[in-house]
Amino acid sequence: MPGRDAATLDFYGAEAGTYAGRTRKVIHDRLDAFAAALPVGGSVLELGCGGGQDSEGLLARGFAVTPTDGSPELASQAARRLRRPVKVLLFEDLEESNAFDGVWANACLLHVPRQALPAVIDKVQAALKPGGVFYASFKAGTVDGRDRFGRYYNYPSPDWLRGAYDADRWRKLDIDEDMGGGYDGEPTRWLHVLAFKMP
């Protein structure tokens, strides 16, 4: 499948327990901004939920959350944390239509091969209800590549991302940057995208 990288999925399968169990700071300011754009108690799809920390934060804010991950092993770890089923879902297999008020995709779509990302974004847009909101974050760069664990990253620039999102198809598309880290412990420039579907 064009949106799937076997080496990346293999990494998460092998490291699921360590990856999901690590101390990870939830980015509450990002979650709060996302939550503020949703109706009270709205429906949220989380893509690439990992250990389930963000879904846990969204559930605590009163939203109806559907957590998913492409790795069966990570989905199992998240289900333990959340005490609810976590669906195994690869991004390219998303087929919902007008189903969610929001889609949360923190640090996961950065693994989609560049050529496949626009089609995945189209699927997310279709899954959103009119006026829905879509958050995603990416490790910034200029060319795609792999980290020291062998994981694939698309490493986009802000301009490249605007093209991948086809910015004119959204009511509003905001991209901002900050410095942070990741599982590899390396300083990382992150791009945060908040996109609003046309009403």
HELIX and SHEET records of a PDB file:
HELIX    1   1 ALA A    6  GLY A   21  1                                  16    
HELIX    2   2 HIS A   28  ALA A   36  1                                   9    
HELIX    3   3 GLN A   53  ALA A   60  1                                   8    
HELIX    4   4 PRO A   72  LEU A   82  1                                  11    
HELIX    5   5 PHE A   91  ASP A   93  5                                   3    
HELIX    6   6 LEU A  109  HIS A  111  5                                   3    
HELIX    7   7 ARG A  114  ALA A  116  5                                   3    
HELIX    8   8 LEU A  117  ALA A  127  1                                  11    
HELIX    9   9 PRO A  158  TYR A  165  1                                   8    
HELIX   10  10 ALA A  167  ARG A  169  5                                   3    
SHEET    1   A 7 LYS A  87  VAL A  88  0                                        
SHEET    2   A 7 ALA A  64  ASP A  69  1                                        
SHEET    3   A 7 SER A  43  GLU A  46  1                                        
SHEET    4   A 7 PHE A 100  ALA A 105  1                                        
SHEET    5   A 7 LEU A 128  LYS A 139  1                                        
SHEET    6   A 7 THR A 188  LYS A 197 -1                                        
SHEET    7   A 7 TRP A 170  GLY A 180 -1                                        
SHEET    1   B 2 GLY A 145  ARG A 146  0                                        
SHEET    2   B 2 TYR A 152  TYR A 153 -1                                        
END                                                                             
